[in-house]
């Protein structure tokens, strides 16, 4: 079968072996697969990702020196079942799946594996227990957006977002948009979205952001007071005393960092109000620096989030299917396998593209 192979720091279209399902596995035809920001990092930094994983206590079985086929945001069609499967989903059934495969060595990530090619190939192997049938009426492209939007679902689920919070999303790429979508699916607001890109700001507005800010023209932190968030420790103390007598809820700031560039976390620590919760969802690959005293003095909660749970993944698919999340504004292009390398280059321009889908 044909696939786009990461060979060193290059992407090449090549022919690789057709997948043969082993026990508990299902072979599927790839219908549609999104290009993730992690894929953009991994082309040139797979070696660093593997090393950082090792240092974090999660050693990866992937060897960056060998071929890798990316693609973990997919919708696919069941072709056949391996031994030991219950065949609950017949051939022809469209599915999405958590992109993980249990093996004797532990879990491998589909799309970041030398053994299990991802969705930038004509076919894949998936673990049968991970499969979820795509509801009728949902397009392949919509279904393929389940995985990236589940990332936003998880970030919001890990936060304290509620009726008494005001939300700032910094960075309106796919992760930031997924966070906005998850907040609005819960009926929460206000949601302030900040991005330097006019195109990304327009998409954030389409996803329901209540205020959209260009940080080059306006400080995103200048609006906290207007939304009822105390902007000083003294003000928060006075408000707390009033609450003890009146029972009226105060407002708390929650910030989602969805950029992943050195210096952003420190800039937020300096600018946010006291008692802000900062959720870091942007993936920064470089060493960064913060001043802990500022966090301590302002009683800031700093929390890092990754991935999603199976329940959050399934809930995201339901939200897309029932219309609570309209993923269409994020999709800005589609390519075949021979266009993947060019799409990776195009995604470097935030005003040109947001999410490009691959149709093998």
C-alpha positions in Angstrom: 0.0 0.0 0.0 1.0 3.6 -0.4 1.9 5.8 2.6 3.7 9.0 3.5 6.8 7.9 5.4 8.9 10.0 7.8 12.4 9.0 6.7 14.9 11.1 8.7 13.6 14.7 8.6 11.9 14.2 5.3 8.4 13.0 4.2 8.3 10.7 1.2 5.6 8.8 -0.5 6.5 5.2 -0.7 5.0 1.7 -0.9 5.0 -0.3 2.4 3.7 -3.7 3.4 -0.1 -4.2 3.6 -1.2 -4.6 7.2 -2.1 -8.0 8.5 -4.3 -8.1 11.7 -3.0 -10.1 14.6 -5.1 -11.2 17.6 -7.4 -8.5 18.8 -6.7 -6.3 15.8 -8.8 -5.0 12.9 -7.5 -3.8 9.6 -9.2 -0.6 8.3 -9.1 1.6 5.2 -8.2 5.2 6.0 -10.9 7.5 4.9 -9.6 10.8 6.3 -6.8 11.9 8.7 -5.9 15.3 10.1 -2.4 16.7 10.3 -1.7 17.5 14.0 0.7 20.1 15.4 2.6 17.3 17.0 3.2 15.8 13.6 4.7 19.2 12.5 7.0 19.1 15.5 7.9 15.4 15.0 9.1 15.7 11.4 12.3 17.5 12.6 12.3 16.8 16.3 11.3 13.1 16.7 14.6 12.4 18.3 14.1 15.1 20.9 10.5 13.9 21.6 11.7 10.4 22.2 14.5 11.6 24.5 12.1 13.9 26.5 9.7 11.0 26.8 12.6 8.9 28.3 13.4 11.7 30.7 9.8 12.0 31.8 9.7 8.3 32.7 7.7 7.3 29.6 10.3 5.6 27.3 9.0 5.1 23.8 9.6 2.0 21.7 9.8 4.1 18.5 13.2 4.4 16.8 13.5 7.7 15.0 16.1 6.3 12.7 13.6 3.9 11.2 10.5 4.7 9.0 7.5 6.2 10.7 4.0 6.8 9.2 2.3 9.7 11.0 -1.4 10.2 11.4 -3.5 9.8 14.6 -6.6 12.0 13.8 -8.5 9.6 11.6 -11.8 8.2 10.4 -11.6 4.8 8.8 -13.6 1.9 7.4 -13.5 -1.6 8.7 -12.1 -4.1 6.2 -11.3 -7.3 8.1 -10.8 -8.8 11.6 -7.9 -10.7 13.0 -8.1 -13.8 15.2 -9.7 -13.4 18.7 -11.9 -10.5 17.8 -15.7 -10.5 18.4 -16.4 -8.9 15.0 -19.0 -6.6 16.5 -18.5 -4.1 13.7 -19.0 -5.5 10.2 -16.8 -4.7 7.2 -17.8 -1.4 5.8 -18.5 0.2 9.2 -17.0 3.6 9.6 -15.1 4.1 12.8 -12.9 6.4 14.9 -10.6 5.0 17.6 -8.2 6.0 20.3 -4.8 5.8 18.5 -3.2 3.3 20.8 -2.3 -0.4 20.3 -1.7 -2.7 23.3 1.3 -5.0 22.7 3.6 -7.3 24.7 5.9 -4.3 25.1 3.1 -2.0 26.4 1.0 0.5 24.6 2.2 1.9 21.3 0.8 5.0 19.7 -0.5 4.6 16.2 1.2 7.2 14.0 4.2 7.4 16.3 5.4 3.8 15.9 7.7 1.8 13.6 5.2 -1.1 13.8 1.8 0.5 13.4 1.4 3.0 10.6 -0.9 5.9 11.1 -3.5 7.5 8.9 -1.1 8.9 6.3 -1.4 5.4 4.8 -4.1 3.7 2.8 -4.7 1.2 5.6 -4.1 0.8 9.3 -4.3 -1.7 12.1 -6.5 -0.7 15.1 -7.2 -2.4 18.4 -10.8 -3.7 18.3 -11.7 -2.5 21.8 -10.8 1.0 20.9 -13.2 1.3 17.9 -16.2 3.6 18.1 -18.8 3.5 15.2 -19.3 6.8 13.5 -22.9 7.9 13.8 -24.9 8.1 10.5 -25.0 11.5 8.9 -21.6 12.5 10.1 -19.0 13.0 7.3 -15.6 11.4 7.3 -14.0 14.8 7.8 -16.2 15.6 10.8 -15.5 12.3 12.4 -11.7 12.7 11.9 -11.9 15.8 14.1 -12.9 13.7 17.1 -9.3 13.2 18.2 -8.1 16.8 18.1 -11.2 18.2 19.7 -11.0 15.6 22.5 -7.8 17.3 23.5 -9.8 20.5 24.2 -12.5 18.5 26.0 -9.8 17.1 28.3 -8.2 20.5 29.0 -11.6 21.9 30.0 -12.5 18.8 32.1 -9.2 19.2 34.0 -9.9 22.9 34.7 -12.2 24.5 37.3 -14.3 26.1 34.5 -17.9 26.8 35.7 -20.5 29.4 36.1 -18.3 31.6 38.3 -15.3 31.7 36.0 -14.1 33.9 33.1 -12.0 32.2 30.5 -9.1 33.4 28.3 -7.8 31.1 25.5 -4.3 32.2 24.4 -3.6 30.9 20.9 -6.4 30.0 18.5 -4.8 27.1 16.6 -6.5 23.7 16.6 -5.9 23.2 20.4 -7.2 26.6 21.3 -10.2 26.2 19.1 -10.9 22.8 20.7 -10.8 24.4 24.1 -13.3 27.1 23.0 -15.6 24.5 21.5 -15.5 22.5 24.8 -16.3 25.5 26.9 -19.2 26.6 24.7 -20.5 23.0 24.5 -20.9 23.3 28.3 -22.7 26.6 27.9 -19.9 28.4 29.6 -18.7 32.0 29.2 -17.5 34.6 28.8 -14.7 33.1 26.6 -12.0 35.6 25.5 -9.8 34.4 22.6 -6.5 36.0 21.8 -4.3 35.4 18.7 -2.1 37.5 16.4 -3.5 35.9 13.3 -6.7 37.6 11.8 -7.7 34.3 10.2 -7.4 32.4 13.5 -9.4 35.1 15.3 -12.2 34.8 12.7 -12.3 31.0 13.3 -12.4 31.5 17.1 -15.4 33.8 16.6 -17.1 31.1 14.5 -16.5 28.7 17.4 -18.4 31.0 19.7 -15.7 33.1 21.5 -17.5 36.0 23.2 -14.6 38.4 22.7 -11.7 38.1 20.2 -8.6 40.1 20.8 -5.5 40.9 18.7 -2.7 41.1 21.3 -0.7 43.4 19.0 -3.4 46.0 19.5 -5.0 45.2 22.9 -3.7 43.6 26.1 -5.9 40.5 26.6 -5.6 41.0 30.4 -7.1 44.5 30.3 -10.7 43.1 30.4 -10.6 41.1 33.6 -12.1 43.9 35.8 -14.9 44.5 33.3 -16.0 40.8 33.7 -16.0 41.0 37.5 -12.6 39.4 38.2 -10.6 41.1 41.0 -7.3 42.2 39.6 -5.4 42.7 42.8 -4.9 40.6 45.9 -6.4 43.4 48.1 -9.5 43.6 45.9 -9.9 39.8 46.1 -9.6 39.9 49.8 -12.3 42.6 50.1 -14.5 40.6 47.7 -14.0 37.4 49.8 -15.1 39.3 52.9 -18.2 40.5 51.2 -19.0 37.0 50.0 -19.0 35.8 53.5 -21.8 38.1 54.3 -23.7 38.2 51.1 -23.2 34.7 49.6 -22.7 36.3 46.2 -20.2 34.3 44.0 -17.0 36.0 42.9 -15.4 35.5 39.5 -12.2 33.6 39.0 -9.9 33.8 35.9 -9.0 30.6 34.0 -6.4 30.8 31.3 -5.7 28.1 28.7 -2.2 28.4 27.2 -2.5 26.9 23.7 0.7 28.3 22.1 3.6 26.2 23.2 6.3 28.8 22.7 9.0 29.7 25.3 8.2 32.8 27.3 4.4 32.5 27.1 3.9 30.9 30.5 6.0 33.5 32.2 4.1 36.3 30.4 0.9 34.9 31.7 2.2 34.5 35.2 3.1 38.2 35.2 -0.2 39.4 33.7 -3.0 37.3 35.2 -5.0 38.3 38.3 -4.4 36.6 41.6 -5.7 33.1 42.1 -5.9 32.5 38.4 -5.8 28.9 37.2 -3.5 28.4 34.1 -4.0 25.3 32.1 -1.0 24.6 29.8 -2.1 22.7 26.7 0.4 24.1 24.2 3.3 21.8 23.6 6.6 23.6 24.1 9.6 21.5 23.1 12.3 23.9 24.4 13.6 24.7 27.8 11.5 27.5 29.4 11.8 29.8 32.4 9.3 31.0 35.0 9.7 32.9 38.2 8.0 30.8 40.9 7.8 33.7 43.4 5.3 35.4 41.2 3.1 32.3 41.2 3.4 32.0 44.9 2.7 35.7 45.6 -0.3 35.6 43.4 -1.5 32.2 44.5 -1.6 31.0 40.8 -2.5 27.4 40.0 -0.4 26.1 37.2 -1.5 22.8 35.6 -0.3 20.9 32.6 -2.6 18.7 30.6 -2.2 16.0 28.0 -4.4 13.9 25.7 -7.8 12.7 26.9 -9.6 9.8 28.5 -11.7 7.2 26.5 -14.9 8.7 27.9 -13.8 12.2 26.8 -13.0 10.9 23.4 -16.4 9.3 23.1 -18.2 12.4 24.4 -16.4 14.5 21.8 -17.7 12.4 19.0 -21.2 12.7 20.5 -20.9 16.5 20.7 -19.9 16.7 17.0 -22.7 14.3 16.0 -25.4 16.2 17.9 -24.3 19.6 16.6 -23.0 21.0 19.9 -19.6 21.3 18.2 -19.4 22.4 14.6 -15.9 21.5 13.5 -16.2 22.8 9.9 -14.7 26.2 10.5 -11.4 24.7 11.5 -11.0 22.6 8.3 -9.1 24.7 5.8 -7.8 22.2 3.3 -7.6 18.7 2.0 -4.8 16.9 0.2 -4.0 13.4 -1.1 -0.9 11.5 0.0 1.3 13.3 -2.6 0.3 16.6 -1.1 1.2 15.9 2.5 4.7 17.3 2.5 3.4 20.5 1.0 0.6 20.7 3.5 3.2 20.5 6.4 4.9 23.5 4.9 1.6 25.4 4.4 0.6 24.9 8.0 3.5 27.1 9.1 1.4 30.1 8.0 -1.5 30.5 10.5 -3.3 33.0 8.1 -3.4 30.4 5.4 -4.4 27.2 7.1 -5.7 25.8 10.4 -6.4 22.1 9.9 -5.6 20.2 6.7 -7.0 16.7 6.2 -5.4 13.9 4.3 -7.5 11.6 2.1 -5.3 8.6 1.1 
